Amino acid sequence: MEKDVLFLYVGLSLDRAGDLTLQSFTLVCDLQGATLVDPVIFTYDGNSAGGCSSPPSPSCNSPYGTITTDSLNTLNITLNQNEIKTKGNAIWTCSHGSLTAAYNATVICKSSEGISKSL
């Protein structure tokens, strides 16, 4: 079921794309209607995690994973599996110009019984 979202202002949001586990960790930085005009910077607990340059030819990189953009309004950072345990449980931010959004990420570990717990 899709839901309609109406943004009444231009802002910035950072949220997870699915569960954050030891196998999969992706955060989505949504410019909420703004166009990518300034660089976007990702951090975890105040440490640089990479970013994207501004157009006309934005390029993205991260020493800990992959940053992709599916439009000039949404950027995804996906951590390499070997980085999730040390960098996943953190306060993540994305910044675009003067705006910064934060997300307190918690990686869950699923047991063989299907019970989830944080690391």
Salt bridges, closest charged atoms under 4 A:
ASP19 OD1 - ARG16 NH1 3.48
ASP19 OD2 - LYS110 NZ 3.62
GLU83 OE1 - LYS87 NZ 2.75
